[in-house]
């Protein structure tokens, strides 16, 4: 068992989500920065889809009642085991009764903590992920919670000392593909979207990143009938300020989507924090 001593601002259990249920109104959910969770799992010999912890702005502490191997990836939070500093993006041993603490990351938003064997939470619709929009999966963690760890027998050996990873950029550039409803907006909408930086507002969460900046103006009145939405969609409500959908986004929506962020850049979007600026540019 792992005991939650301190969850920080928001700690949830995440794997790679529950795809294939959008027709039932169930979001995919899963790790907002799936790339970082995959790496953390590989470093401890887990399958990439094993359940781990997603920590928002760090500040968390966990007591390991048995010896374990862990790895932390994503936003670079200071990692300490029984007060001793350990590096990110590397496998790290934890002794029995060890205390693992993660500090506030100086950049980025979400840090992922994987434990060898994965978190053995009861799955819901094939996933152990917490979905903050629908409420599926385990509740966000609270002090005193206990998390079971799965068996490590049969897993790959731990064979990597460290995986060099570039730090999140101060001002990320997200590549976009126009449409599918760019014809609802003024002809220079994409130029406006890509012409000046946007700023992340404090209203952002795992559902979507709300942006402040140049408004995207429409040429059509009224609203669409509800249609399918994807992760990375830039939906534009009547305010003209786009919302970038993340992994817990609703499966349908009635506001037009002016463009979609490429899947390869969604992990960068997942690390955006309030007050941070970003740019969009057309994908080649």
N, C-alpha and C positions, 0 to 999 in steps of 0.2 A: 504493500500500500504506500501511496504518497499522500501525505497530509498537507492541506493548504494552510499555511501559517498566515500568509498575507497575499490576497489576490491582486493587489494593485488596482488601478482605475477600472480595468475590465479584463478578465481572464476567462477564456472559453476553451472547450475541447473542440478540436477541428481535425478532420481528415480531408480528403479531396472531394467530399460532398456527395450528394445524392442525385446525380443526373438521371434524366429519363422520366421525370414526373411533372414536367412543366404543363402537360396537357391536363393535369389534375390541379393546377394552381400551386404546385409545390416548387419553390426555388431550388436551384442546385446547392446553394450554400457552400460550405467547405472553407478552407483557408483562403483569406482574402489575397494573400501573397503565396500562391501555391508553389511557386518556384523555391521559396525559402523553406517551406515545410518539407518538400521533396528532398532537398539537400540535407536537412537535419536528419531525416530518416535514413538516408543512404549512409551518413557518417557513422551511425550506430548499428548498421547492418539490417535495418528494418526494410520491409517493402515500402515503396514511396507513399502508399495510401494509408499507412498506419496512423492511428490517431495520436496527436500530440497536443500541446498547449499553444494557444495564440494569446500573447500578452500585449495589451495596448498601453504604450508609454511605460512599460516596465513596472518597477516598484513592487515586485512580487517576491514571495519567499515560500519554499516548500521543504518539508521534512521527509526524507527517504528512510523508511523503516528497515529496508534491506539495501545491500550494496547494489549499485546499478551503474550503467553507462548512459550518459546524456550528451546532447549536442544542442547548441543554441545558434540560430541563424536568423537573418533578417535585420531589423533595426539594431544597431550595435550597442546593446546594453552591457554594462559592466557585470560580469559573471563571477560570483564568488561561491566557493564550497568550503564551509566551515571557516569563513573569513579569508580564505586564500584565493587570490585572483587566478582565473583561468581564461583562456582565449576563446573568442567566438569562432564559429565555423570549424570546429575541431571536436573530436570525441573526448569526453572528460569523465574520469571515474568518480563515483560518489560512494563513500564508505557507508556502512550501515549506520543509521541514525544521523546521517549527514544533513546539514542545512544548506540548501541551494538558494541563493539570492540573486536577483537581477535588478540593476539600477535603472535610472531614467536614461534612455538613449539620447545622445546629443543631436542626432538626426534620424529621420525615419520615424515610423509610428508603431509598427508591429514586429515583435520578436517571437520566434517560434522555438519551443523547447520540446525536443524529442527524447524519449527514453527507450532504451533497447527492450523490445518486446511489445511496445505500444501500450496505449491506455485501453484497458479491456472494459470499456463502458458498453452497456447494452445498446445495440444499434437500433435506429428507427428508420424504416424504409431503406435499409441497407447502408446507413451511414451513422457515425457517432458524432457528427457535427452539430454544434449549437447554431440554430437559425434565429437571429434576433427579430426577424420580421414575422415569421409564422409561429414561433415558439416551439418548433420541433427540436428534438434532441435534448441533451442535458441543459439545465439552467446555468447561467453564468456562475462561475465559482465564487464561493464565500469562504471566509475563514472557518476552519473546522471540518471542511469537506474532506473526504478520503477517496482517492482514485486508485482503483486496482490496476496493476501492471500485468500484461500478458506474458506468456512463457517465451523464453529466448532460445529454446532448443530448436534446432533446424534453421536458424537464421544465418545469414552470411557472416563470415568473420569480419572483424573491424581491422581494416588494412590501410587506412589513410590517417596521417598525422594531422593534416590541416588542409582545407580547401580554400585557396585564395579567392576572395570575392571582392569586387569593387564596391566602394561605399556608395550609398544612395546619393545622387547629385543634388546640389542645393536647389537648382532650378531645372527640374526634369523636362524633357521634350517628349511629348506623346504623339505618336504617329496615328493619323486618322484616315478612314476611308469615308468619303461623302455618302450621304443617304442613310436609310432608304427614302426619307421624306425631305430631302434638301430642296425639292421643288415647292415646298410650302413657305419658303423664306425668300428674302430679297436676293437678287442675282449674285451679290458680292458677299453672301453670308459666310462662305468658307474662308474668304479673304479676311473678313472681320474676325472670325474665330481664330485664325492663325496669325493675325497681324500684331496683337498686343498680348501681354501676359494676363492670366487670370489668377485670382487669389482664392485659396481654400477657406471656406467659412467655418465657424465653430459648430454649425448645424450638421456637419458631415458625420457619417457612421459607416457601418458595414453594408448598409443598403445602398448608399450613394454618397459621392463627393459633391457638395453644393459649392458653386463657384460664384465669385463676384468679379465683374469686369465688363468689357464691352457687351452690350445687349445684341442678341440676334433677332432681327426684326422679321415679322411674317408678311406675306402678301395675301394670305387667305384668312378669313374669319372662321369662327366655329372650331369644333374639335373633331378629331378622328373617332371612329369607332375603336373599341379596344382591340389592340393587335399585339402579337408576341414581342417580347423584349429580350435582349441578350446582355450579358455582362460586357461592359465597355461602351454601351449605348450612351450618346449624349442627347438626352431628352430635354426639350426646351418648353417650359411652361409659359403661361401668358406674360410673366415678368420679363421674358427674354433672356434670363440668366440660366445657362445650361446646368444640368445635373448629370454627373458621370456615374452610371450605375456600376456598383460593385457586386459581390457574390451573393448577397442576400436580397437583391432587387426583386420587385414583383415580376411575375411571369408575363403580365400584360400591362398595357398602359394606353392612355388616350391622347397624350401629348406627342407631337411629332418629333422624330429623331433626326437631327440634322447631319449626324456623322457617328461613326463607331470607332473607338480606339482599338487598334490592333491587339490581338490576344497577347502577343509577346510583350506589350507595354503595360498590360493591366497590373502586373506585380509592382511596377513603378507607381502607378496610381494608388495602389493599396498602401503605399508607404508615405503618402502625402499627409502632412499634419496641418492643423489650422494655422492660418497666417502665411503659409508657404505659397510661393508663386510657381507657376508652370506655364509652359508654352505648348501649343498644338502645331503640328505641321502635316501637310498631306503626305501620306505614305507613297513611296515610289512605285 
